[in-house]
Amino acid sequence: MSASRRLGALLVVGGALALAACDSGPEGPGVLVARVTSPQPLGAVVLELTGAGITGFEARGTTQVFGAVGSGATPKHRVILVSPAGATEIPFGIAFTDRSGRMPSVVAVAASSPSNVPVAAGGLKVRIER
C-alpha cells in the first residue's frame, strides 16, 4: 500500500472515530437541570411548560417545587418554584421520558420578590441544560 493510500485510510478511520465519539447529549428517561435567572432576587416564580415527554419536576438546592403534569395532545405543565431566601438563580429539575427529545417551550407566568411583592415575569430567563 502506498503512503498516500495509507494516509487516506488513516483519515477515513480517524473521521469515523471522531463521528462515533460525538455525543448529542443524554438519552433515555431522566432529569435535566433547569434554571430561572432574574436580574433581581425572586422568592417564587410560576412557569408554564408546553411539550410532550415531561413526567415531573424535582427540587434542586434550597428550591421548593410544586408541579402539575398536564395531559393531552400538546400537554401544558405548571410548576411553582419557591426560593425561601430569595435568589437571582433558581435551579430545579425536569424529569423526561427521553432526555434527547424535543425541549418544551417555557413561559414565566408570574413571579414575586422574597417579600411577596409582584415582579414582572417578562425579564426572566429559563435555561434547560442537556
N, C-alpha and C positions, 0 to 999 in steps of 0.2 A: 504494500500500500504506500502510495507516495505521501510526502509530507503535507501537501495541500489537501489530500483526501482525509488524512488523519486529523488535520486541523478542522476540516469541515465536519467530520464525525464528532469530534470533541465539542464543537459549538452546538451541534444538534442535541447531543446528550446533555450538555450544560443548560441549554434552553429548556429542555424538558424537565430537568431537575428544578430549575428556577420556577417554572409554572406549577409544578407539583407542590412546591413549598409555599405558594401563595395561600393566604388564609383570608377568607371573606368574612371571618367573624365566627362567633359561636353558633352552633346549630342545635336543634332539638329543644325539648322543653327546658325551661329555666327562667332565671330572673336577670333582667338588665337593670343597671343602676341609672337612675334619672335624677336631675337636679333642677330646682327652680331657683333662679337668681334674680335679685332685685337690687336697685341702687340704694334702697333704704331697708332697714330691718323689718321683717314681717313676723307676725305672730301666727297667722293662718292664711291659707290660700285654698280656693276651690278650683279644681281642674276638671275639664270635660275632655275625655279621650274618645276618639271615634276610630274604630277599626276592629278587625277580627283578630282572634287569637289571644286576647288578654284573659287570663284566668284569675287574676287577683293583684293585690298591692301589698307591699311589705314596708315596715319601718326600717330606717337606717339612722344610726346615731341616736340623737335625742328626739328625732321627729316622731310624732304620733300620727298614725294613718288610719283613716276611716273611709272605706271604699265600698262601692256597689258596682257589681259587674252586670252590664246590660245584656240583652239578647236581641235577636232579630237578624235581618239580612246584613245590615251595617250597624252593629251594636255600638251604643254610646255608654260610656262608663263615667261615673263621677267619683272623684276622690277628694277628700278633705285632708290637708296636711297641716298639722299644728306643730309649731316650734315654741315650746314653753318659755324659753329665754329670749326668743326673737333672734333672727339671723338674716343675713343677706343672701345666704345659700342654704336651701332646704333639700337635703337628699332623701330619696325614697327608692323603693324597688318596684318594678312592674314584672309580674310573672306572665310568661308567654307559653303557648303550646309549642311554638317554634321560634326561637330567638333569631333565626335567619330570615324570617318572614318580613313582610312589609311593615314599616313603622306606622303607628297610629298618628293621626293629626291631633294636636293638643291645643286647647284654648283655655286661658285663665278666665274663669267666670267672675270670681270675686276674691278680694284679699283684704286683710286688715293688719294694722300695726300690732306690736306686742301689747299695747294698751287698749286694743279692740276698736281703734278708730279706722273707718274705711279707707282703703288705699286704692288708687286707680290700678286696675289689673292690666291695663294696656301696655305698660312698660316692662312687664315680667317676661323672662325668657325661660323656656323649658328645654333641656337637652337630655336626650336618651343616649347612653353610651353603649355601643355594640362591642 
